[in-house]
């Protein structure tokens, strides 16, 4: 069974868990839930009893907490977009995701997942990033996630541009060592630098390789596409041992066989799952900051999620400015 860390569970919005009849959080060194089976757990309220427009705007209208203590998993917003190279706006992603999440319910009939029956989940709010200093923001993110991971809680991240994955993986690797990576994106994000800067949304996985944060033989990048500066844009990733699956290899076909191979490759070790919204074709997500035509479809993305034992939406939603429609 895969053991996604950074969201594992029922990998709820980024969590990782059940692709089968139930979604379970697999945390290294402990059972799926730290609570007894009959203990009460937080539940998103039913619209049968509470109107969707009522209450604080939290993820799935779950309780808001300031501490990860006692939680199996928690939603965390990282409203940062000063690392983007094109259209900004992803700083509003966590807020927009929470607004749209009022339509999410407690069960997934297509997978049989019932995450809130086995997991204690809450919303921890947002990391207080510094919108005037990218390096300082990365420090703040790393420190926040170290505390979350130290509490035995799986962070389910709402982004935010892709720069944020670098400090999150620093925190993860500090506790778990080098991790596997399932990365769904239009871009590999393995550039070395731009305008003399080695840290921005196009470089997070290059920096992660530099620091030994990834188990490179267990890294898979899916949906890669778009124009490039060379005819072999995959050279760096493949030279590190990454498996790169271009979008054209996914066109007009089911991803079930591919995801079966990915699960075998990941084995039983911890993995981190990163889903950039531009992995989808811009017909479905036009608000992304770096759109690339001919991307994945929502049904293909659902197979990515299903066959990696993820339940809800993604580990790290990377959305832009109120355009997730």
Rosetta silent file (secondary structure, phi, psi, omega in degrees, C-alpha in Angstrom):
SEQUENCE: XXXXXXXXXXXXXXXXXXXXXXXXXXXXXXXXXXXXXXXXXXXXXXXXXXXXXXXXXXXXXXXXXXXXXXXXXXXXXXXXXXXXXXXXXXXXXXXXXXXXXXXXXXXXXXXXXXXXXXXXXXXXXXXXXXXXXXXXXXXXXXXXXXXXXXXXXXXXXXXXXXXXXXXXXXXXXXXXXXXXXXXXXXXXXXXXXXXXXXXXXXXXXXXXXXXXXXXXXXXXXXXXXXXXXXXXXXXXXXXXXXXXXXXXXXXXXXXXXXXXXXXXXXXXXXXXXXXXXXXXXXXXXXXXXXXXXXXXXXXXXXXXXXXXXXXXXXXXXXXXXXXXX
SCORE:     score description
SCORE:     0.000 S_00000001
   1 L     0.000  137.647  177.087    0.000    0.000    0.000 S_00000001
   2 L   -65.163  150.358  176.931    1.268    3.454   -0.789 S_00000001
   3 E  -127.309   74.021 -179.245    2.106    5.651    2.144 S_00000001
   4 E   -67.153  134.625  178.930    1.740    9.210    0.954 S_00000001
   5 L  -102.249 -149.471  179.860    2.931   11.664    3.564 S_00000001
   6 L    36.199   -1.260  175.485    1.983   15.241    3.113 S_00000001
   7 L   166.749  103.255 -175.021   -1.450   14.184    2.583 S_00000001
   8 L  -131.263  160.193  162.414   -2.184   10.803    2.933 S_00000001
   9 L   145.366  -96.948  112.297   -5.241    9.241    3.762 S_00000001
  10 L   -71.487   66.812 -165.176   -8.075    9.487    2.217 S_00000001
  11 L   -45.030   75.622 -172.143   -5.746   11.702    0.788 S_00000001
  12 L   -73.277  134.845 -177.793   -7.980   14.458    1.284 S_00000001
  13 L    22.502   72.851 -174.736   -7.277   17.477   -0.604 S_00000001
  14 L    83.114   56.798  173.962   -4.201   16.426   -0.622 S_00000001
  15 L  -135.756  174.530 -171.099   -4.454   13.596    1.592 S_00000001
  16 L  -127.063  110.000  176.078   -3.645   10.309    0.878 S_00000001
  17 L  -167.105 -108.144 -153.078   -5.543    7.272    1.322 S_00000001
  18 L   -90.332  121.706  174.062   -8.087    5.073   -0.052 S_00000001
  19 L   -97.871   -6.848 -174.940   -8.458    4.045   -3.555 S_00000001
  20 L  -105.512 -137.540 -173.320  -10.477    1.076   -2.557 S_00000001
  21 L   -73.314  -22.597  177.227  -13.580    0.627   -0.449 S_00000001
  22 L  -143.680  153.446 -178.786  -12.416    2.961    2.258 S_00000001
  23 L  -100.379  125.226 -178.620   -9.915    5.760    2.519 S_00000001
  24 L  -125.294  144.719  176.147   -7.292    5.347    5.202 S_00000001
  25 L   -89.107  123.606  179.904   -4.441    7.525    6.295 S_00000001
  26 L  -104.993   98.363 -178.438   -1.232    5.519    6.365 S_00000001
  27 L  -100.628  127.474 -179.996    1.186    7.275    8.645 S_00000001
  28 L   -54.231  125.242  173.843    4.616    5.678    9.050 S_00000001
  29 L    88.943    4.410  176.722    4.873    4.184   12.491 S_00000001
  30 L  -154.964  168.086 -176.844    1.269    4.381   13.510 S_00000001
  31 L   -75.057  175.968 -175.605   -2.176    3.137   12.648 S_00000001
  32 L   -60.091  -33.388  178.455   -4.623    4.850   10.293 S_00000001
  33 L  -139.484  143.108 -178.914   -6.164    6.819   13.112 S_00000001
  34 L   -83.908   -1.442 -176.993   -4.892    7.625   16.560 S_00000001
  35 L  -108.895  156.518  177.184   -8.401    7.465   17.951 S_00000001
  36 L   -66.195  156.314 -172.458  -10.623    4.575   18.918 S_00000001
  37 L   -64.296  -22.694 -177.015  -13.166    3.552   16.311 S_00000001
  38 L  -100.940    4.759 -179.599  -16.124    4.840   18.318 S_00000001
  39 L   -73.628  142.028  179.035  -14.640    8.239   19.200 S_00000001
  40 L   -67.929  143.438  179.334  -16.491   11.244   17.714 S_00000001
  41 L  -128.804  158.373  177.571  -14.749   12.978   14.838 S_00000001
  42 L   -61.916  140.012  178.943  -15.219   16.253   13.052 S_00000001
  43 L  -132.892  135.119  170.997  -17.762   16.053   10.239 S_00000001
  44 L   -59.807  133.850 -177.663  -18.595   18.556    7.505 S_00000001
  45 L   -68.916  145.395  178.290  -22.162   19.711    8.265 S_00000001
  46 L   -78.884  138.987  177.550  -24.941   18.513    6.003 S_00000001
  47 L   -68.346   -8.567  175.074  -26.755   21.158    3.951 S_00000001
  48 L   -67.774  -26.064 -176.494  -29.915   19.399    5.092 S_00000001
  49 L  -118.926  -25.809 -178.775  -29.435   21.069    8.460 S_00000001
  50 L  -130.295  120.590 -179.416  -26.987   23.964    7.884 S_00000001
  51 L   -59.907  144.030 -176.845  -27.238   26.243    4.843 S_00000001
  52 L   -64.104  -22.565 -179.385  -24.083   26.306    2.721 S_00000001
  53 L   -86.335    0.664 -175.951  -23.856   30.080    3.054 S_00000001
  54 L   -97.838  140.514  171.164  -23.764   29.878    6.859 S_00000001
  55 L   102.309  172.743  177.652  -20.634   29.816    9.001 S_00000001
  56 L   -67.552  143.081 -177.579  -16.922   30.595    8.826 S_00000001
  57 L   -80.946   84.833  176.416  -15.361   29.878    5.416 S_00000001
  58 L  -111.735  168.908  179.643  -13.240   26.845    6.257 S_00000001
  59 H   -65.141  120.299 -179.183  -12.375   23.844    4.126 S_00000001
  60 H    58.315   19.791 -178.445  -15.542   21.744    3.825 S_00000001
  61 H    59.944   29.444  175.140  -16.879   23.843    6.721 S_00000001
  62 L   -74.884  161.937  176.505  -14.775   21.818    9.130 S_00000001
  63 L   -60.257  147.368  176.404  -13.790   23.294   12.503 S_00000001
  64 E   -98.070  130.376  178.387  -10.917   25.761   12.490 S_00000001
  65 L  -126.011  158.556  176.117   -8.042   25.041   14.883 S_00000001
  66 L  -100.663  -12.820 -177.378   -4.796   26.785   15.680 S_00000001
  67 L  -125.849  142.391  176.981   -2.940   23.614   16.698 S_00000001
  68 L   -81.648   -4.904 -177.090   -2.428   20.313   14.846 S_00000001
  69 L   -58.215  133.699  178.002   -2.422   18.373   18.113 S_00000001
  70 L    83.396    0.317 -178.718   -4.927   15.537   18.127 S_00000001
  71 L  -102.897  143.214  171.412   -5.485   15.666   14.365 S_00000001
  72 L   -82.014  -36.705 -178.759   -4.794   12.910   11.856 S_00000001
  73 E  -151.195  155.656 -179.192   -4.856   15.372    8.956 S_00000001
  74 E  -150.868  141.439  172.959   -5.425   19.073    8.468 S_00000001
  75 E   -80.199  136.124 -178.180   -6.030   21.478    5.641 S_00000001
  76 E  -134.825  125.699  176.522   -3.429   24.250    5.474 S_00000001
  77 E   -91.290  140.652  174.817   -3.522   27.260    3.186 S_00000001
  78 E  -129.104   86.494 -171.917   -0.323   28.758    1.772 S_00000001
  79 L   -82.756   69.214 -175.678   -1.443   31.968    0.001 S_00000001
  80 L  -123.307  133.476  174.092    1.793   32.772   -1.800 S_00000001
  81 L  -143.050   18.635 -179.310    2.330   33.759   -5.441 S_00000001
  82 L   -80.935    1.270  174.534    5.408   35.996   -5.452 S_00000001
  83 L   -97.934    3.034 -176.118    7.404   33.122   -6.963 S_00000001
  84 L   -81.093  150.030 -178.100    5.365   33.052  -10.150 S_00000001
  85 L  -102.817   -8.006 -178.142    6.846   34.024  -13.506 S_00000001
  86 L  -129.193 -118.322 -173.882    3.635   34.795  -15.348 S_00000001
  87 L   -79.547  121.665  177.919    0.130   35.624  -14.166 S_00000001
  88 L   -80.283  179.222  178.893   -0.159   36.065  -10.363 S_00000001
  89 L   130.133  -12.806 -178.067   -3.250   35.428   -8.291 S_00000001
  90 H   -66.740  -13.593  175.363   -2.564   32.043   -6.700 S_00000001
  91 H   -62.093  -22.102  178.494   -2.369   33.786   -3.318 S_00000001
  92 H   -89.650   -0.894 -178.403   -6.161   33.773   -3.477 S_00000001
  93 H   -56.947  -52.398 -178.780   -6.227   30.026   -4.130 S_00000001
  94 H   -56.267  -40.237 -179.018   -6.749   28.822   -0.536 S_00000001
  95 H   -66.370  -42.939 -178.837   -9.632   31.224   -0.043 S_00000001
  96 H   -68.230  -40.125  178.368  -11.310   30.225   -3.313 S_00000001
  97 H   -60.227  -43.991  179.425  -10.843   26.512   -2.680 S_00000001
  98 H   -62.648  -40.285  179.341  -12.482   26.871    0.713 S_00000001
  99 H   -60.826  -44.801 -178.410  -15.373   28.791   -0.803 S_00000001
 100 H   -72.613  -23.257 -174.475  -15.993   26.092   -3.400 S_00000001
 101 H   -69.790   -7.173  177.369  -15.547   23.280   -0.876 S_00000001
 102 H   -62.478  -18.546  179.988  -18.999   23.917    0.620 S_00000001
 103 H   -86.546   -9.346  179.199  -20.254   21.582   -2.117 S_00000001
 104 L   -78.873  138.705 -179.360  -18.063   18.682   -0.962 S_00000001
 105 L  -112.271 -178.620 -169.492  -19.807   16.016    1.104 S_00000001
 106 L   -82.550  -16.646 -175.634  -18.563   13.365    3.483 S_00000001
 107 L  -124.972  150.856  175.113  -18.679   10.314    1.215 S_00000001
 108 E  -116.350   97.579 -176.325  -17.336    9.417   -2.230 S_00000001
 109 L   -60.059  -30.753 -176.661  -19.735    6.868   -3.755 S_00000001
 110 L   -71.483  -26.961  178.934  -17.444    6.072   -6.705 S_00000001
 111 L  -110.712  -14.154 -176.708  -14.600    4.897   -4.431 S_00000001
 112 L    79.108   12.498 -176.314  -16.517    3.992   -1.295 S_00000001
 113 E   -77.398  135.698  176.094  -14.344    6.350    0.730 S_00000001
 114 L  -132.710   66.689 -170.437  -15.651    7.611    4.087 S_00000001
 115 H   -60.246  -33.215 -173.995  -12.603    9.500    5.404 S_00000001
 116 H   -78.578   -3.145  173.641  -14.328   11.353    8.206 S_00000001
 117 H   -84.748  -18.653 -177.047  -15.332    8.090    9.850 S_00000001
 118 L  -121.915   -8.343 -175.934  -11.706    7.169   10.472 S_00000001
 119 L  -126.077  141.940  170.575   -9.822   10.465   10.564 S_00000001
 120 L   -93.480  115.675 -173.647   -9.892   13.530   12.774 S_00000001
 121 E  -128.671  143.633  175.768   -9.574   16.448   10.354 S_00000001
 122 E  -148.449  177.026  177.102   -9.745   20.221   10.778 S_00000001
 123 E  -106.636  122.347 -179.818   -8.690   23.420    9.034 S_00000001
 124 E   -92.311    7.744 -179.660   -5.533   25.032   10.437 S_00000001
 125 E    77.405 -153.480 -174.063   -5.967   28.256    8.507 S_00000001
 126 E  -112.990  149.624  168.590   -3.123   29.803    6.508 S_00000001
 127 L   -69.925  134.130 -177.917    0.614   30.084    6.926 S_00000001
 128 L   -81.164   78.664 -175.183    1.395   33.749    7.586 S_00000001
 129 L   -75.124  162.237  178.346    3.657   34.228    4.580 S_00000001
 130 L  -102.887  103.561 -175.663    5.712   37.317    3.805 S_00000001
 131 L   -73.111    0.641  178.505    4.492   38.648    0.456 S_00000001
 132 L  -111.414    2.761 -175.791    7.522   40.930    0.175 S_00000001
 133 L  -154.070  106.769 -175.817   10.245   38.311    0.663 S_00000001
 134 H   -68.096  -41.537  179.013   10.235   34.879   -1.003 S_00000001
 135 H   -61.980  -43.323  179.413   13.142   33.477    1.013 S_00000001
 136 H   -66.781  -36.959  176.667   11.517   34.515    4.269 S_00000001
 137 H   -61.246  -41.846  178.381    8.201   33.038    3.139 S_00000001
 138 H   -62.191  -38.644  176.388    9.928   29.716    2.500 S_00000001
 139 H   -62.566  -45.305 -178.910   11.360   29.830    6.023 S_00000001
 140 H   -63.561  -39.784  178.392    7.926   30.534    7.489 S_00000001
 141 H   -65.917  -47.555 -179.503    6.358   27.694    5.499 S_00000001
 142 H   -58.177  -46.609 -178.815    9.094   25.244    6.464 S_00000001
 143 H   -65.451  -39.376  178.853    8.817   26.074   10.158 S_00000001
 144 H   -63.531  -42.436 -177.479    5.014   25.831   10.117 S_00000001
 145 H   -73.945  -31.271  175.445    5.107   22.430    8.445 S_00000001
 146 H   -60.557  -39.598  178.267    7.783   21.097   10.759 S_00000001
 147 H   -67.523  -40.071 -179.610    5.427   21.735   13.665 S_00000001
 148 H   -65.233  -47.644 -178.887    2.523   20.076   11.870 S_00000001
 149 H   -65.673  -38.611  179.357    4.531   16.992   10.945 S_00000001
 150 H   -62.073  -26.691  179.342    6.050   16.776   14.440 S_00000001
 151 L   -82.733    1.081 -179.142    2.520   16.550   15.842 S_00000001
 152 L    77.122   20.742 -177.691    1.850   13.468   13.718 S_00000001
 153 L  -104.904  138.462  178.832   -0.615   15.366   11.540 S_00000001
 154 E   -90.227  117.311  178.879   -0.735   15.041    7.757 S_00000001
 155 E   -79.523  131.840  177.678   -0.896   18.498    6.085 S_00000001
 156 E  -112.396  101.714 -163.270   -3.257   18.789    3.148 S_00000001
 157 E   -90.101  139.528  173.192   -2.053   21.910    1.418 S_00000001
 158 E  -113.488  114.301 -178.340   -3.987   24.527   -0.513 S_00000001
 159 E   -96.965  177.611    3.342   -1.682   26.675   -2.654 S_00000001
 160 L    98.091  137.620  174.113   -0.247   28.950   -3.674 S_00000001
 161 L   -76.284  170.158 -168.360    2.321   28.892   -6.523 S_00000001
 162 L   -73.497   -6.079  174.257    4.593   25.888   -6.852 S_00000001
 163 L   -57.015  -33.259 -172.653    7.477   27.485   -4.977 S_00000001
 164 H   -64.179  -21.838 -178.714    5.759   26.405   -1.758 S_00000001
 165 H   -65.138  -30.228 -179.119    6.430   22.716   -2.436 S_00000001
 166 H   -62.606  -55.550  178.651   10.147   23.224   -1.776 S_00000001
 167 H   -66.933  -28.926  176.585    9.907   24.293    1.890 S_00000001
 168 H   -64.878  -44.801  179.078    7.118   21.772    2.480 S_00000001
 169 H   -67.929  -28.653  173.087    9.345   18.961    1.214 S_00000001
 170 H   -60.361  -43.558  179.618   12.169   20.264    3.405 S_00000001
 171 H   -67.877  -40.795 -179.840    9.905   19.753    6.394 S_00000001
 172 H   -64.195  -47.585 -176.922    8.736   16.348    5.194 S_00000001
 173 H   -65.992  -28.262  177.819   12.221   15.040    4.493 S_00000001
 174 H   -62.204  -33.977 -179.672   13.420   16.174    7.912 S_00000001
 175 H   -92.926  -35.006 -170.852   10.984   13.702    9.483 S_00000001
 176 H  -112.454   -6.694 -172.768   10.765   10.987    6.826 S_00000001
 177 L    78.400 -174.537 -179.780   13.989   11.191    4.851 S_00000001
 178 L   -57.094  135.425 -175.455   13.946   11.372    1.041 S_00000001
 179 E  -116.435  158.722  171.061   10.422   10.772   -0.245 S_00000001
 180 E   -74.666  166.687 -177.247    8.875    9.619   -3.494 S_00000001
 181 E  -143.428  125.877  166.279    6.974   12.138   -5.584 S_00000001
 182 E  -107.403  114.830 -170.866    3.923   11.928   -7.808 S_00000001
 183 E  -122.187  111.501  177.761    3.880   15.235   -9.649 S_00000001
 184 E  -104.576  121.729 -169.418    1.007   16.132  -12.001 S_00000001
 185 L  -169.141  160.435  169.364    1.769   19.319  -13.913 S_00000001
 186 L   -81.802  -19.541 -174.204    2.207   20.866  -17.342 S_00000001
 187 L  -127.007  151.990 -178.230    5.781   21.764  -16.373 S_00000001
 188 L   -80.430  -23.014  179.965    8.597   19.834  -14.701 S_00000001
 189 L    56.042   42.117  178.787    9.629   22.743  -12.461 S_00000001
 190 L  -120.416   22.457  175.236   13.256   21.624  -12.571 S_00000001
 191 L   -64.132  159.597  179.723   14.829   24.792  -13.991 S_00000001
 192 L   -90.098  -42.299  179.826   18.003   25.948  -12.287 S_00000001
 193 L  -166.092  163.532  175.143   17.427   29.695  -12.214 S_00000001
 194 E  -146.052  134.782 -177.206   15.744   32.676  -13.867 S_00000001
 195 L    52.777   32.672  178.462   16.889   36.289  -13.825 S_00000001
 196 L    82.681   -2.947 -177.434   19.730   35.110  -11.613 S_00000001
 197 E  -100.586  133.043 -177.989   17.365   33.715   -8.951 S_00000001
 198 L   -95.303    2.261  179.319   17.515   30.048   -7.992 S_00000001
 199 L  -131.702  111.954  172.209   14.187   30.026   -6.187 S_00000001
 200 L  -164.149 -175.747 -170.691   10.871   30.565   -7.947 S_00000001
 201 L   -70.866   -7.689  176.927    7.957   28.402   -9.073 S_00000001
 202 L   -95.462    0.487 -174.588    9.965   26.860  -11.903 S_00000001
 203 L  -121.760    1.623 -168.766   12.780   25.497   -9.692 S_00000001
 204 H   -58.230  -39.402 -175.254   11.337   23.699   -6.613 S_00000001
 205 H   -80.411  -22.070  171.493   12.184   20.153   -7.647 S_00000001
 206 H   -66.666  -44.357  178.418   15.691   21.118   -8.800 S_00000001
 207 H   -65.618  -35.272  178.855   16.313   22.541   -5.330 S_00000001
 208 H   -66.341  -39.294  175.784   14.828   19.410   -3.774 S_00000001
 209 H   -64.525  -43.974 -179.745   17.241   17.234   -5.761 S_00000001
 210 H   -56.142  -35.455 -175.541   20.147   19.485   -4.751 S_00000001
 211 L   -97.826    4.745  177.144   19.290   18.957   -1.084 S_00000001
 212 L    69.917   31.076 -177.120   18.571   15.233   -1.296 S_00000001
 213 L   -85.211  -17.338 -175.498   14.905   15.614   -0.365 S_00000001
 214 E  -112.263  144.377  168.642   13.618   13.219   -3.047 S_00000001
 215 E   -86.942   91.699 -165.158   14.034    9.492   -3.624 S_00000001
 216 E   -62.106  -23.382  177.578   14.679   10.105   -7.313 S_00000001
 217 E   -76.899   -6.642  177.893   13.966    6.546   -8.415 S_00000001
 218 E  -122.244   41.499  176.690   10.440    7.038   -7.098 S_00000001
 219 E  -116.171  125.931  178.491    9.622   10.322   -8.833 S_00000001
 220 E  -128.076  127.755  178.392    6.968   10.380  -11.574 S_00000001
 221 E  -114.736  122.865 -172.182    5.955   13.517  -13.483 S_00000001
 222 E  -121.865  137.646  174.260    2.714   13.274  -15.468 S_00000001
 223 E    95.108    9.293 -174.814    1.085   15.639  -17.962 S_00000001
 224 E   -66.146  137.084 -177.112    4.217   17.508  -19.058 S_00000001
 225 L  -167.230 -179.190  176.529    3.763   19.515  -22.252 S_00000001
 226 L   101.409  170.042  178.616    4.229   22.844  -23.989 S_00000001
 227 L   -70.032  163.791 -176.416    6.967   24.566  -25.943 S_00000001
 228 L  -147.625  173.456  179.298   10.542   24.514  -24.681 S_00000001
 229 L   -89.293  -12.025  177.731   13.959   26.055  -25.263 S_00000001
 230 L  -137.127  170.349  176.907   15.446   22.728  -26.464 S_00000001
 231 L   -85.405   -2.866  178.704   14.234   19.589  -28.238 S_00000001
 232 L  -131.631   66.043 -176.059   15.014   17.511  -25.159 S_00000001
 233 L   -69.729  -12.389 -177.397   13.422   19.367  -22.238 S_00000001
 234 L   -90.267    1.568 -171.293   13.177   16.149  -20.190 S_00000001
 235 H   -56.976  -49.153 -176.471   16.942   15.585  -20.049 S_00000001
 236 H   -61.838  -50.289 -177.428   17.521   16.840  -16.515 S_00000001
 237 H   -57.449  -47.675 -177.453   14.575   14.979  -14.963 S_00000001
 238 H   -68.738  -30.790  177.879   15.424   11.706  -16.675 S_00000001
 239 H   -67.269  -23.450  177.816   19.113   12.053  -15.833 S_00000001
 240 L   -87.213   -6.923 -179.201   18.110   12.125  -12.166 S_00000001
 241 L   100.479    3.541  178.369   16.080    8.946  -12.538 S_00000001
 242 L   -68.452  148.816  167.331   12.632   10.573  -12.738 S_00000001
 243 E   -95.136  122.701  179.551    9.967    8.980  -14.896 S_00000001
 244 E  -109.626  124.799  179.062    8.485   11.655  -17.185 S_00000001
 245 E  -114.539   99.030  179.799    5.110   10.985  -18.810 S_00000001
 246 E   -62.048  155.442 -178.879    4.366   13.670  -21.431 S_00000001
 247 H   -59.105  -35.372 -177.493    0.771   14.698  -21.903 S_00000001
 248 H   -64.952  -21.814  176.141    0.702   13.233  -25.421 S_00000001
 249 H   -77.298   -7.487 -179.488    1.281    9.802  -23.915 S_00000001
 250 L  -107.532  -10.876 -173.923   -1.978   10.288  -22.006 S_00000001
 251 L   -61.507  136.593  170.925   -4.185   11.585  -24.796 S_00000001
 252 L    56.885   33.182  179.126   -7.372    9.663  -25.571 S_00000001
 253 L  -148.042  158.820  175.818   -6.607    6.824  -23.193 S_00000001
 254 L   -74.072  143.303  176.967   -7.334    5.566  -19.717 S_00000001
 255 L   -94.700    6.734 -179.630   -4.656    6.232  -17.108 S_00000001
 256 H   -58.015  -49.567  178.938   -5.565    3.102  -15.133 S_00000001
 257 H   -60.937  -41.762  179.490   -2.607    1.053  -16.470 S_00000001
 258 H   -60.180  -45.901 -176.690   -0.182    3.932  -15.893 S_00000001
 259 H   -69.528  -27.693  172.501   -1.298    4.457  -12.326 S_00000001
 260 H   -63.630  -40.508  176.800   -0.970    0.755  -11.639 S_00000001
 261 H   -65.550  -39.865 -179.642    2.667    1.021  -12.737 S_00000001
 262 H   -62.705  -43.618  179.907    3.143    4.120  -10.590 S_00000001
 263 H   -60.467  -41.290  178.183    1.833    2.337   -7.508 S_00000001
 264 H   -64.515  -41.972 -179.406    4.273   -0.501   -8.073 S_00000001
 265 H   -63.374  -38.977 -178.105    7.144    1.940   -8.536 S_00000001
 266 H   -72.000  -27.589  178.608    6.310    3.805   -5.327 S_00000001
 267 L    64.512 -150.523 -177.923    6.206    0.615   -3.300 S_00000001
 268 L  -100.837   16.894 -176.265    5.340    0.838    0.375 S_00000001
 269 L   -96.139  162.137 -179.533    7.434    3.896    1.139 S_00000001
 270 E   -61.432  140.880  174.267    6.242    7.464    1.837 S_00000001
 271 E  -132.449  158.947  174.716    5.414    9.645   -1.140 S_00000001
 272 E  -114.997  135.502 -178.706    4.432   13.256   -1.616 S_00000001
 273 E  -113.626  125.082 -177.250    1.745   14.108   -4.148 S_00000001
 274 E  -124.341  119.350 -177.385    1.796   17.475   -5.879 S_00000001
 275 E  -117.720  110.247  175.615   -1.021   18.486   -8.208 S_00000001
 276 E   -91.374  130.637 -175.159   -0.610   21.700  -10.181 S_00000001
 277 H   -61.042  -23.053  178.655   -3.917   22.863  -11.631 S_00000001
 278 H   -76.515   -1.259  168.436   -2.254   23.546  -14.986 S_00000001
 279 H   -61.875  -31.740  173.926   -1.870   19.792  -15.340 S_00000001
 280 E   -75.364  151.769  172.973   -5.468   20.039  -16.485 S_00000001
 281 L   -61.636  140.350 -178.368   -6.253   21.432  -19.896 S_00000001
 282 L   -62.927  -11.306  173.104   -7.031   25.184  -19.592 S_00000001
 283 L   -61.813  -28.322 -178.062  -10.487   24.475  -20.988 S_00000001
 284 L   -99.889  -21.102 -178.495  -11.249   23.177  -17.477 S_00000001
 285 L  -141.202   69.495 -173.519   -9.082   25.562  -15.440 S_00000001
 286 L   -68.889  -14.795 -176.837   -8.660   28.793  -17.417 S_00000001
 287 L   -84.423   -1.524 -179.439   -7.517   30.827  -14.431 S_00000001
 288 L   -60.882  150.521 -175.795   -4.175   29.093  -14.037 S_00000001
 289 L   -75.142  -22.053 -176.490   -1.190   31.413  -14.260 S_00000001
 290 L  -134.600   69.842 -175.112    0.720   29.361  -16.857 S_00000001
 291 L   -68.622  142.144  174.389   -1.815   27.686  -19.185 S_00000001
 292 L  -134.681  126.165 -177.661   -0.688   25.034  -21.684 S_00000001
 293 L   -68.105  165.988  173.920   -3.112   23.575  -24.219 S_00000001
 294 L    66.095   43.977  179.845   -3.741   19.839  -24.720 S_00000001
 295 L   -94.195 -166.685 -179.091   -3.644   18.873  -21.070 S_00000001
 296 E   -74.181  159.172  176.571   -5.315   16.194  -18.985 S_00000001
 297 L   -98.461  160.919  176.735   -9.066   15.930  -18.566 S_00000001
 298 H   -56.654  -37.470 -179.910  -10.917   15.890  -15.245 S_00000001
 299 H   -67.891  -35.946  175.563  -11.734   12.207  -15.701 S_00000001
 300 H   -67.234  -39.690  178.411   -8.061   11.393  -16.245 S_00000001
 301 H   -62.902  -36.331  178.334   -7.151   13.401  -13.177 S_00000001
 302 H   -62.557  -36.286  177.504   -9.696   11.429  -11.211 S_00000001
 303 H   -68.625  -37.509  174.299   -7.900    8.243  -12.233 S_00000001
 304 H   -54.857  -47.848 -177.023   -4.609    9.745  -11.045 S_00000001
 305 H   -66.614  -49.010 -175.142   -6.214   10.363   -7.698 S_00000001
 306 H   -60.499  -46.300 -173.423   -8.064    7.078   -7.468 S_00000001
 307 L   -84.800    4.003  169.822   -5.155    4.830   -8.342 S_00000001
 308 L  -111.167   15.380  178.348   -2.733    6.453   -5.942 S_00000001
 309 L    63.057   49.584  175.630   -5.103    5.916   -3.052 S_00000001
 310 L  -114.063  144.899 -179.848   -6.214    9.465   -2.753 S_00000001
 311 L  -101.487  -63.177 -165.449   -9.743   10.367   -1.847 S_00000001
 312 L   -81.796 -101.392 -172.195  -10.704   13.940   -2.173 S_00000001
 313 L  -115.050  -55.988 -176.154   -9.129   16.378   -4.517 S_00000001
 314 L  -171.463  165.429  178.385   -5.429   16.835   -4.161 S_00000001
 315 L   -78.831  -46.177 -174.283   -2.554   17.249   -1.875 S_00000001
 316 E  -135.622   87.852 -178.219   -1.569   20.623   -2.945 S_00000001
 317 E   -68.855  130.426 -176.482   -4.154   22.427   -4.959 S_00000001
 318 E  -119.989   87.321 -174.937   -2.482   25.065   -7.070 S_00000001
 319 L  -110.408  169.549  179.623   -5.282   27.333   -8.235 S_00000001
 320 L  -131.365  135.493  166.598   -5.463   30.861   -9.478 S_00000001
 321 L    23.191   69.730  168.344   -7.644   33.833   -8.745 S_00000001
 322 L    58.368   29.015 -175.498  -11.214   32.703   -8.472 S_00000001
 323 L  -123.736   27.991  179.600  -11.325   30.860  -11.774 S_00000001
 324 L   -86.916   82.634 -177.057  -11.709   27.229  -10.715 S_00000001
 325 L  -147.423    0.000    0.000  -14.811   26.535  -12.771 S_00000001
